[in-house]
Amino acid sequence: MSKIWLITGAGRGLGRSILEAALAAGHRVVGAARDPDSLADLRQRYGDRLLNPALDVTNPAQARRAVHVAAAAYGGLDVLVNNAGYGHLTPFEQTSEEDFRAQVETNFFGVANMVRAALPVMRGQRAGHIINISSVGGRVATPGLGAYQAAKWAVGGFTEVLAQEVAPFGIKVIALEPGGMRTDWGYTAREAASEILPDYEPSVGAVLNRMKAYVGNEVGDPDKIAQLVLELSNRERLPAHLLLGSDALHVFHQAETVRQKAAADWAEVSASTDFDDAELPAALKTAKFEPAGETFRA
């Protein structure tokens, strides 16, 4: 069945792959990008099944306009893919206030702006899928990616809260957390690196050196991820988080092992701040903190 999609950051990289997959599957798509001309070839091929307004996700008015374009032209909005984003790999100390804020504005507040615009339409329909393209960097820490990963950690938490809030009226929300993909993300992140201070060579410098060998050889296939996004858009139950890529699984499990050990090692200290006669409230014992997911089967 044909659905109505809105994809941000659709001009290149993963966003372009998702856009092409959705169009090839027969869907009607608003493919939003900062530069609408980047989609001229697809507009010519698919005609009125593709609309591509200019969109800066950091601008709430433009976010509302993009949703309005979808609803006015196609009659609603079934799938929102929040894909727009970028990162700069520099030590926090050497990241300007302007650059740090700009990365967070795009990678996190851009997601919030699009969701705020889309929710009234989806709530009225009592249906919809919101797919937030996050990163394994929303679960682990990488020196040099302070702004980018701060935003992605925020996206993960926001996604969990939102999924629980909107589940009663039929909206499904998921954060996809890929590892490295063969897009231009790595090149953009590296190009932003200036001469780092010698003190940061053991941390950020080591990451930059690893990226020299990794960029262009990432394990993640954007076209396979795009096909998975199509599959997820038909699911009635979704996990709040889904890691993508063997590299994402590897680094996530390493980070979780460290966290779990630290939690166990410090558990006595953690509990020591309770009142002496305190008991865990019954309501807290029965609370569920994540929507029920399902095992994915291709």
Disulfide bonds with the S-S distance in Angstrom:
none
